[in-house]
Amino acid sequence: MSRSLKKGPYVEESLLKKIEGKKPADVSGPIKTWARRSQISPEMVGFTFGVHNGKEHIEVFVSEEMVGHRLGEFSHSKKFLRHGGKMQKELEQKKKESEIAAAKSAKEAGDSKK
């Protein structure tokens, strides 16, 4: 659900203070923040933020397309391993076997040309 237009976007004041009067080239290293809920404003474009994901700070370079989104959207807090189980493992095994067979046939075709 979006925030009321009457209230305007929520931008963490501490972030605005950190970038106030600075240019992206002036700042050395990412600006660390824990404010994942803060929206990205046009003033933040070009800066690199270290957004905390619960364990570490993930570097997020802000571009124009990100304006209006939240910082937390670009610093995932959960690690996706994979779906599957037995069926997924079988599919991956078949894929590996087909890649190996394709590599062998390419190698044999290259050897026969010599």
Backbone bond lengths (Angstrom), bond angles and torsions (degrees), N, CA, C in turn:
res aa  C-N    CA-C-N  psi(-1)  N-CA   C-N-CA  omega(-1)  CA-C   N-CA-C  phi
1 M - - - 1.451 - - 1.528 108.62 -
2 S 1.312 116.08 134.87 1.455 119.44 -177.27 1.522 111.41 -82.19
3 R 1.290 115.47 162.30 1.456 122.31 179.56 1.525 108.59 -79.77
4 S 1.328 116.56 150.98 1.453 122.47 -179.31 1.532 110.58 -59.12
5 L 1.319 116.65 137.88 1.462 120.74 177.97 1.524 111.07 -64.24
6 K 1.313 115.71 -29.91 1.464 120.35 179.09 1.531 110.65 -63.72
7 K 1.317 116.90 -37.10 1.464 121.26 -178.46 1.525 111.85 -80.05
8 G 1.321 118.27 -30.99 1.455 121.15 -177.54 1.514 110.71 85.62
9 P 1.333 116.76 175.42 1.468 120.01 -178.25 1.522 111.41 -72.94
10 Y 1.338 115.82 150.34 1.463 120.40 177.75 1.523 108.66 -91.93
11 V 1.318 115.27 116.20 1.461 120.80 176.20 1.525 106.75 -126.38
12 E 1.311 115.48 127.21 1.463 121.39 -179.23 1.532 109.53 -59.89
13 E 1.336 116.28 125.68 1.464 120.84 -177.51 1.525 112.12 -63.43
14 S 1.326 117.04 -34.99 1.464 119.58 -178.94 1.529 111.29 -64.16
15 L 1.339 117.10 -33.21 1.465 120.44 177.27 1.521 110.91 -67.84
16 L 1.331 115.57 -41.44 1.457 118.81 179.50 1.530 111.24 -65.17
17 K 1.341 116.89 -35.45 1.461 120.24 177.99 1.523 110.98 -66.42
18 K 1.339 116.73 -36.90 1.461 120.52 -178.19 1.523 112.13 -68.30
19 I 1.336 117.75 -30.88 1.462 119.50 -177.82 1.525 112.41 -102.20
20 E 1.310 117.17 -3.55 1.458 121.50 -176.46 1.534 111.36 -61.06
21 G 1.327 116.39 124.78 1.455 122.03 177.35 1.512 115.30 72.95
22 K 1.312 118.67 8.59 1.463 122.05 -179.58 1.520 109.93 -110.33
23 K 1.312 115.25 158.22 1.461 121.94 174.14 1.526 107.32 -108.52
24 P 1.341 117.58 152.29 1.470 119.71 -179.16 1.524 113.45 -55.21
25 A 1.323 117.81 -31.60 1.462 120.65 -179.39 1.530 111.97 -72.29
26 D 1.347 117.44 -24.44 1.462 121.36 -177.82 1.522 113.13 -73.32
27 V 1.317 116.94 -29.26 1.464 121.83 -173.98 1.527 109.36 -83.57
28 S 1.330 115.95 126.28 1.462 119.73 177.17 1.527 108.60 -98.09
29 G 1.306 117.14 120.70 1.460 121.73 -179.79 1.509 111.67 82.10
30 P 1.328 116.44 169.97 1.465 120.44 -179.03 1.523 112.19 -74.09
31 I 1.326 115.76 154.26 1.461 122.45 175.54 1.523 106.27 -90.18
32 K 1.328 116.92 113.23 1.466 120.31 -176.63 1.522 110.67 -74.24
33 T 1.332 115.14 138.62 1.458 120.37 178.26 1.522 110.19 -151.17
34 W 1.311 114.47 151.28 1.462 122.51 174.20 1.524 110.01 -109.85
35 A 1.333 117.61 1.45 1.462 123.38 -175.10 1.523 110.33 -85.02
36 R 1.314 117.20 76.38 1.455 122.14 -179.52 1.527 111.15 -69.51
37 R 1.325 117.83 -25.19 1.465 121.68 -175.83 1.521 112.99 -82.07
38 S 1.313 117.60 -8.65 1.454 121.88 -177.48 1.523 110.66 -71.28
39 Q 1.346 115.32 135.34 1.457 119.38 177.36 1.517 110.05 -79.86
40 I 1.323 115.43 154.12 1.459 120.86 179.52 1.521 107.99 -87.79
41 S 1.323 115.66 123.88 1.464 121.43 -179.83 1.525 109.12 -101.79
42 P 1.332 117.91 163.84 1.474 120.68 -179.76 1.528 113.37 -60.71
43 E 1.325 118.74 -25.01 1.454 121.38 179.37 1.535 111.74 -68.52
44 M 1.320 117.32 -20.53 1.461 121.77 -175.97 1.525 113.18 -85.84
45 V 1.319 118.42 -8.15 1.463 121.78 -176.09 1.522 109.81 -62.65
46 G 1.316 115.76 130.11 1.452 121.95 178.70 1.517 113.65 99.95
47 F 1.322 118.18 -17.36 1.460 121.68 179.89 1.523 110.03 -86.87
48 T 1.317 115.74 156.11 1.458 121.96 174.28 1.519 108.11 -110.33
49 F 1.328 116.11 125.68 1.456 122.02 -179.92 1.516 109.62 -110.60
50 G 1.315 116.56 141.72 1.454 122.27 172.02 1.514 107.50 -96.45
51 V 1.324 117.34 97.22 1.466 122.41 -175.13 1.523 108.49 -91.82
52 H 1.330 115.70 126.34 1.462 121.37 -176.81 1.520 109.92 -76.25
53 N 1.327 116.74 132.78 1.461 120.31 -179.99 1.525 111.98 -108.26
54 G 1.315 117.60 11.82 1.452 121.55 -178.84 1.506 112.15 106.45
55 K 1.323 116.21 -20.05 1.454 120.76 -178.70 1.525 111.13 -127.69
56 E 1.323 116.43 -42.74 1.459 121.03 -177.42 1.526 109.36 -148.86
57 H 1.322 116.29 171.85 1.459 121.41 177.97 1.526 108.59 -93.90
58 I 1.340 115.65 123.30 1.453 122.46 178.01 1.526 107.91 -97.70
59 E 1.334 117.19 128.29 1.459 120.37 -179.22 1.526 110.06 -75.29
60 V 1.350 115.12 128.42 1.455 122.10 179.77 1.524 107.70 -126.07
61 F 1.341 116.72 115.53 1.449 120.97 175.86 1.524 107.45 -89.11
62 V 1.327 117.38 123.34 1.462 122.06 -174.01 1.523 109.59 -87.17
63 S 1.339 115.91 125.02 1.459 121.79 176.37 1.534 108.94 -115.41
64 E 1.317 116.95 175.26 1.467 121.15 -176.05 1.520 112.55 -64.31
65 E 1.322 117.68 -30.84 1.469 120.55 -178.36 1.522 112.23 -68.92
66 M 1.336 117.04 -19.15 1.466 121.60 -176.16 1.530 112.90 -85.09
67 V 1.327 118.35 -11.17 1.466 121.27 -176.64 1.523 109.30 -60.28
68 G 1.326 116.53 130.45 1.461 122.24 -178.77 1.512 113.01 98.94
69 H 1.323 117.71 -19.33 1.464 121.31 176.77 1.524 109.02 -86.35
70 R 1.306 116.43 174.87 1.463 120.83 179.31 1.524 109.62 -103.05
71 L 1.328 116.09 152.06 1.457 120.81 -178.28 1.526 111.95 -61.17
72 G 1.322 117.39 -36.03 1.454 121.68 -177.56 1.513 114.07 -64.97
73 E 1.336 117.51 -19.98 1.465 120.46 -179.99 1.527 111.58 -67.36
74 F 1.322 116.83 -22.68 1.454 121.10 -174.59 1.525 112.58 -104.98
75 S 1.317 117.04 3.74 1.458 121.98 177.31 1.529 107.22 -129.40
76 H 1.312 116.19 90.85 1.463 120.68 -174.41 1.519 110.99 -67.40
77 S 1.325 115.03 137.78 1.457 120.03 -177.32 1.526 112.52 -99.31
78 K 1.312 117.18 -7.75 1.460 120.71 178.49 1.520 109.18 -124.72
79 K 1.306 116.62 139.25 1.458 121.96 -177.80 1.525 108.55 -95.13
80 F 1.330 116.36 122.44 1.458 120.91 177.90 1.520 108.74 -84.75
81 L 1.310 117.15 121.76 1.452 120.53 177.56 1.518 109.28 -89.61
82 R 1.310 118.82 -69.38 1.455 123.22 174.15 1.516 109.27 177.50
83 H 1.305 114.63 160.38 1.450 120.43 172.68 1.517 107.47 -87.12
84 G 1.292 115.44 169.21 1.449 115.91 169.52 1.498 114.31 127.59
85 G 1.271 114.18 -139.23 1.440 124.13 -170.95 1.502 105.51 143.11
86 K 1.308 117.45 -138.13 1.462 121.93 -177.62 1.528 111.61 -64.90
87 M 1.312 116.97 -43.04 1.462 120.79 -177.67 1.533 110.45 -65.55
88 Q 1.306 117.54 -42.08 1.460 121.48 179.92 1.528 111.04 -65.05
89 K 1.322 116.92 -40.22 1.464 120.60 178.79 1.521 111.17 -62.68
90 E 1.342 117.02 -39.08 1.460 120.93 178.23 1.521 110.95 -63.67
91 L 1.334 117.01 -41.84 1.462 120.79 179.08 1.530 110.97 -64.35
92 E 1.324 116.77 -41.36 1.458 120.52 179.27 1.527 111.15 -66.57
93 Q 1.323 117.59 -37.14 1.459 121.82 178.60 1.523 110.25 -64.75
94 K 1.340 117.79 -43.12 1.454 121.62 178.06 1.528 110.86 -63.15
95 K 1.312 116.24 -39.00 1.462 120.68 179.43 1.530 110.62 -64.29
96 K 1.334 117.04 -43.44 1.464 121.11 178.20 1.520 110.78 -61.91
97 E 1.345 116.44 -44.02 1.464 120.74 -179.62 1.521 111.31 -62.07
98 S 1.330 117.36 -40.86 1.472 120.14 179.86 1.526 110.77 -67.90
99 E 1.342 117.92 -35.96 1.467 121.09 176.99 1.528 110.78 -65.70
100 I 1.326 116.73 -41.45 1.471 121.22 178.40 1.516 110.14 -64.01
101 A 1.333 117.63 -43.60 1.463 121.55 179.81 1.530 110.46 -64.08
102 A 1.329 117.29 -39.41 1.468 120.85 179.00 1.528 110.48 -66.38
103 A 1.319 117.00 -39.37 1.463 120.63 178.85 1.524 110.80 -66.07
104 K 1.342 116.95 -40.71 1.470 120.49 178.77 1.526 111.09 -64.54
105 S 1.330 116.95 -43.27 1.470 119.97 -179.60 1.528 110.83 -66.56
106 A 1.309 118.18 -35.79 1.466 121.56 177.08 1.523 110.16 -66.46
107 K 1.329 115.82 -39.81 1.470 120.45 179.71 1.516 110.64 -66.52
108 E 1.338 117.55 -42.07 1.457 121.94 179.68 1.526 110.41 -65.86
109 A 1.325 116.46 -38.10 1.469 120.01 179.35 1.518 109.63 -66.11
110 G 1.317 117.18 -36.85 1.467 121.84 178.11 1.516 111.49 -69.13
111 D 1.341 117.86 -36.57 1.470 122.00 179.30 1.532 111.37 -70.95
112 S 1.332 117.49 -34.82 1.469 120.51 -177.29 1.535 111.78 -71.97
113 K 1.326 117.92 -22.36 1.458 121.33 179.22 1.521 111.69 -73.88
114 K 1.312 117.96 -23.97 1.470 122.42 -176.69 1.483 112.60 -78.44
